[in-house]
Amino acid sequence: MGERDAGVGSHGATVAVGVRCDRTALLVDSPQTVSRAVQVGPEGFAMATTVAGMSKQQLARALGATGAAFGLISVVAPRMVAGTYGVPVTPAGLQLQRLFGSHALAISVLTLSAQTEEETNRGLAVVAGMNAIDALTALAAAAQAGRATTLRAVASSLAYGAAALVVRSMRG
């Protein structure tokens, strides 16, 4: 592959844009990982088509499976999840954890059942939006919930939501 331009992208990866007729590029994620990318638009911005050898659809399904597992655990073993987040275990709290879990499980089905890139993007947008709302509500309740619980809730929500946005930004 001939190189037209190479440098460090804003995300810290080395980017090399090829001049082949299919306009493929490589994103060098680390010394061990090189991800395929495609040129988008006349400016030549590269969008990853794989990360760690996984396609957008595979990563979306992995996020969906992770969310479904979290939701299922929240429904069948709410004490475990509540304990992980440092939430006091009460009958009402366990019921709320089950409700939270059923919602996470249902939303994960959007991503797992997606057949087209549009459906995948829609599911990932819902996951990102839900996690942004979760992070905001955790911050709003910080005074009552305590520092440790708030930090765990905000960190996990932001990480999962950001992962959904990164996968959503990939070229199908």
Contacts in CASP RR format, 6 or more apart in sequence:
PFRMAT RR
TARGET T0000
AUTHOR 0000-0000-0000
METHOD contacts of the structure
MODEL  1
MGERDAGVGSHGATVAVGVRCDRTALLVDSPQTVSRAVQVGPEGFAMATT
VAGMSKQQLARALGATGAAFGLISVVAPRMVAGTYGVPVTPAGLQLQRLF
GSHALAISVLTLSAQTEEETNRGLAVVAGMNAIDALTALAAAAQAGRATT
LRAVASSLAYGAAALVVRSMRG
1 16 0 8 1.000
1 18 0 8 1.000
1 19 0 8 1.000
1 20 0 8 1.000
1 24 0 8 1.000
1 26 0 8 1.000
2 18 0 8 1.000
2 19 0 8 1.000
2 20 0 8 1.000
3 16 0 8 1.000
3 17 0 8 1.000
3 18 0 8 1.000
3 19 0 8 1.000
4 17 0 8 1.000
4 18 0 8 1.000
4 19 0 8 1.000
5 15 0 8 1.000
5 16 0 8 1.000
5 17 0 8 1.000
6 14 0 8 1.000
6 15 0 8 1.000
6 16 0 8 1.000
6 17 0 8 1.000
7 14 0 8 1.000
7 15 0 8 1.000
7 16 0 8 1.000
8 14 0 8 1.000
8 15 0 8 1.000
9 15 0 8 1.000
13 27 0 8 1.000
13 28 0 8 1.000
13 29 0 8 1.000
14 27 0 8 1.000
14 28 0 8 1.000
15 25 0 8 1.000
15 26 0 8 1.000
15 27 0 8 1.000
15 28 0 8 1.000
15 37 0 8 1.000
15 46 0 8 1.000
16 25 0 8 1.000
16 26 0 8 1.000
16 28 0 8 1.000
17 25 0 8 1.000
17 39 0 8 1.000
17 44 0 8 1.000
17 46 0 8 1.000
18 24 0 8 1.000
18 25 0 8 1.000
18 26 0 8 1.000
18 39 0 8 1.000
23 38 0 8 1.000
23 39 0 8 1.000
24 36 0 8 1.000
24 37 0 8 1.000
24 38 0 8 1.000
24 39 0 8 1.000
25 36 0 8 1.000
25 37 0 8 1.000
25 38 0 8 1.000
25 39 0 8 1.000
25 46 0 8 1.000
26 34 0 8 1.000
26 35 0 8 1.000
26 36 0 8 1.000
26 37 0 8 1.000
27 34 0 8 1.000
27 35 0 8 1.000
27 36 0 8 1.000
27 37 0 8 1.000
27 46 0 8 1.000
27 48 0 8 1.000
28 34 0 8 1.000
29 35 0 8 1.000
29 51 0 8 1.000
29 52 0 8 1.000
33 52 0 8 1.000
33 53 0 8 1.000
35 48 0 8 1.000
35 49 0 8 1.000
35 50 0 8 1.000
35 51 0 8 1.000
35 52 0 8 1.000
35 53 0 8 1.000
36 48 0 8 1.000
36 49 0 8 1.000
36 50 0 8 1.000
37 46 0 8 1.000
37 47 0 8 1.000
37 48 0 8 1.000
37 49 0 8 1.000
37 171 0 8 1.000
38 46 0 8 1.000
38 47 0 8 1.000
38 49 0 8 1.000
38 171 0 8 1.000
39 45 0 8 1.000
39 46 0 8 1.000
40 46 0 8 1.000
40 47 0 8 1.000
40 171 0 8 1.000
47 169 0 8 1.000
47 170 0 8 1.000
47 171 0 8 1.000
48 170 0 8 1.000
48 171 0 8 1.000
49 55 0 8 1.000
49 56 0 8 1.000
49 170 0 8 1.000
49 171 0 8 1.000
49 172 0 8 1.000
51 59 0 8 1.000
51 166 0 8 1.000
51 167 0 8 1.000
51 170 0 8 1.000
54 62 0 8 1.000
55 172 0 8 1.000
56 117 0 8 1.000
56 120 0 8 1.000
56 167 0 8 1.000
56 170 0 8 1.000
56 171 0 8 1.000
56 172 0 8 1.000
57 114 0 8 1.000
57 120 0 8 1.000
57 172 0 8 1.000
59 167 0 8 1.000
59 170 0 8 1.000
60 111 0 8 1.000
60 114 0 8 1.000
60 120 0 8 1.000
60 123 0 8 1.000
60 124 0 8 1.000
60 167 0 8 1.000
61 111 0 8 1.000
61 112 0 8 1.000
63 111 0 8 1.000
63 124 0 8 1.000
63 127 0 8 1.000
63 160 0 8 1.000
63 163 0 8 1.000
63 164 0 8 1.000
63 167 0 8 1.000
64 108 0 8 1.000
64 111 0 8 1.000
64 112 0 8 1.000
64 127 0 8 1.000
65 108 0 8 1.000
65 112 0 8 1.000
66 108 0 8 1.000
66 160 0 8 1.000
67 104 0 8 1.000
67 105 0 8 1.000
67 107 0 8 1.000
67 108 0 8 1.000
67 160 0 8 1.000
68 104 0 8 1.000
68 105 0 8 1.000
68 108 0 8 1.000
68 109 0 8 1.000
68 112 0 8 1.000
70 81 0 8 1.000
70 101 0 8 1.000
70 104 0 8 1.000
71 100 0 8 1.000
71 101 0 8 1.000
71 102 0 8 1.000
71 104 0 8 1.000
71 105 0 8 1.000
71 108 0 8 1.000
72 101 0 8 1.000
72 105 0 8 1.000
73 80 0 8 1.000
73 81 0 8 1.000
74 81 0 8 1.000
74 97 0 8 1.000
74 98 0 8 1.000
74 100 0 8 1.000
74 101 0 8 1.000
74 102 0 8 1.000
74 104 0 8 1.000
74 105 0 8 1.000
75 98 0 8 1.000
75 101 0 8 1.000
75 102 0 8 1.000
75 105 0 8 1.000
78 93 0 8 1.000
78 94 0 8 1.000
78 95 0 8 1.000
78 97 0 8 1.000
78 98 0 8 1.000
79 89 0 8 1.000
79 94 0 8 1.000
81 97 0 8 1.000
82 88 0 8 1.000
82 89 0 8 1.000
82 93 0 8 1.000
82 94 0 8 1.000
82 97 0 8 1.000
83 89 0 8 1.000
84 152 0 8 1.000
85 149 0 8 1.000
85 152 0 8 1.000
85 153 0 8 1.000
86 148 0 8 1.000
86 149 0 8 1.000
86 152 0 8 1.000
87 93 0 8 1.000
87 97 0 8 1.000
87 145 0 8 1.000
87 149 0 8 1.000
103 130 0 8 1.000
107 123 0 8 1.000
107 126 0 8 1.000
107 127 0 8 1.000
107 130 0 8 1.000
108 127 0 8 1.000
110 119 0 8 1.000
110 122 0 8 1.000
110 123 0 8 1.000
110 126 0 8 1.000
110 127 0 8 1.000
111 120 0 8 1.000
111 123 0 8 1.000
111 124 0 8 1.000
111 127 0 8 1.000
113 119 0 8 1.000
114 120 0 8 1.000
114 122 0 8 1.000
114 123 0 8 1.000
117 172 0 8 1.000
120 168 0 8 1.000
121 168 0 8 1.000
124 164 0 8 1.000
124 165 0 8 1.000
124 167 0 8 1.000
124 168 0 8 1.000
125 164 0 8 1.000
125 168 0 8 1.000
127 160 0 8 1.000
127 161 0 8 1.000
127 164 0 8 1.000
128 161 0 8 1.000
128 162 0 8 1.000
128 164 0 8 1.000
128 165 0 8 1.000
128 168 0 8 1.000
129 161 0 8 1.000
131 157 0 8 1.000
131 158 0 8 1.000
131 160 0 8 1.000
131 161 0 8 1.000
131 164 0 8 1.000
132 157 0 8 1.000
132 161 0 8 1.000
134 153 0 8 1.000
134 157 0 8 1.000
135 153 0 8 1.000
135 154 0 8 1.000
135 157 0 8 1.000
135 158 0 8 1.000
138 145 0 8 1.000
138 149 0 8 1.000
138 150 0 8 1.000
138 153 0 8 1.000
138 154 0 8 1.000
138 157 0 8 1.000
139 150 0 8 1.000
139 154 0 8 1.000
141 150 0 8 1.000
142 150 0 8 1.000
145 153 0 8 1.000
END
